[in-house]
Amino acid sequence: QVQFVESGGGLVQPGGSLRLSCAVSLNNFNINTMGWFRQTPGKQRELVATISHVPTTIYADSVRGRFTISRDNAKNTVYLQMNSLKPEDTAVYYCNRYQPGWAPLSWGQGTQVTVSS
């Protein structure tokens, strides 16, 4: 059974940092490209960053230079280090397998990130 369990969110002031974790139950995790996504009320879920098995990383323009995605295949875990946070980063953050053209797997509960003074 596929499962994503996100954690590490919270309330942080602008300019602050958070590290998100996603524990993944997925066969052959180590060969799958994984992604972090975020969603705010009334908006579509957007892709934030991806990491392949190589690993190669790709970032949305809005977070490039501030966020870093990484993975630990031994722990089946994906991380998102978020620095220099801005109020517009406020969202619920999710992880999932990233495979263009394929529907995502069942979403986890996500973790809320709120950037506010």
C-alpha positions in Angstrom: 0.0 0.0 0.0 1.4 3.4 -1.0 1.6 5.9 1.8 3.1 9.4 2.2 3.5 10.9 5.7 4.6 14.5 5.7 5.9 16.3 8.8 8.0 19.3 9.9 5.6 22.1 9.1 4.8 24.9 11.5 4.6 28.7 12.0 7.8 30.6 11.2 8.6 34.3 10.7 9.6 35.7 7.3 13.2 34.9 6.6 13.1 31.8 8.8 13.7 28.2 7.9 11.9 24.8 8.2 12.8 21.3 7.2 10.1 19.1 5.9 10.2 15.3 5.9 8.2 12.8 4.0 8.3 9.1 4.9 7.3 7.0 1.9 5.9 3.5 1.6 6.4 2.7 -2.0 7.9 -0.3 -3.8 11.2 0.6 -5.5 11.3 4.0 -3.8 15.0 4.4 -4.8 14.3 4.4 -8.5 11.3 6.8 -8.4 11.4 10.5 -9.0 9.8 12.2 -6.0 8.4 15.7 -5.7 7.2 18.2 -3.2 4.0 20.0 -3.9 2.1 22.8 -2.2 -1.5 24.0 -2.1 -3.3 27.0 -0.8 -7.1 27.3 -0.4 -8.8 28.0 -3.7 -5.7 27.2 -5.8 -4.4 24.2 -7.7 -1.7 22.1 -6.2 1.6 23.3 -7.6 4.9 21.5 -8.0 7.7 22.9 -5.8 10.7 20.6 -6.4 11.6 17.2 -7.8 14.5 14.8 -7.2 15.3 11.8 -9.4 17.1 8.6 -8.6 20.4 10.0 -10.0 19.7 12.4 -8.1 18.9 15.3 -10.3 16.9 18.2 -8.8 14.5 20.7 -10.4 12.9 23.7 -8.7 10.0 26.0 -9.4 11.2 29.5 -10.2 9.6 30.8 -7.0 11.7 28.7 -4.7 15.0 28.2 -6.6 17.9 29.3 -4.5 15.9 29.1 -1.2 14.7 25.5 -1.1 16.7 22.3 -1.3 15.2 18.9 -2.0 17.1 15.7 -0.9 16.4 12.1 -0.3 17.7 9.2 1.8 17.0 6.0 0.0 18.0 3.9 3.1 15.2 5.5 5.0 12.7 5.9 2.2 12.4 9.6 3.1 12.4 12.8 1.1 13.3 16.1 2.6 12.7 19.8 1.8 14.9 22.3 3.4 13.2 25.7 3.2 15.3 28.9 3.9 14.5 32.6 3.5 10.8 31.8 3.8 8.3 34.3 2.6 4.6 34.8 3.4 3.7 33.6 -0.1 5.3 30.2 0.8 2.4 29.6 3.2 0.6 26.5 2.1 0.0 22.8 2.9 3.0 20.9 1.6 2.7 17.3 0.2 5.1 14.8 -1.3 4.3 12.3 -4.0 5.9 10.4 -6.8 6.5 12.6 -9.8 5.9 11.0 -13.2 4.8 13.4 -16.0 1.8 12.1 -17.8 0.8 9.8 -14.9 -1.7 10.6 -12.2 -0.2 11.1 -8.8 -0.6 8.4 -6.2 -2.9 8.8 -3.2 -2.0 12.0 -1.3 -1.0 12.1 2.3 -2.4 14.5 4.9 0.3 17.1 4.1 2.0 19.4 6.6 1.0 23.1 7.1 3.6 25.8 6.7 2.6 29.3 7.8 5.0 32.2 7.3 3.9 35.2 9.2 5.2 37.8 11.6 
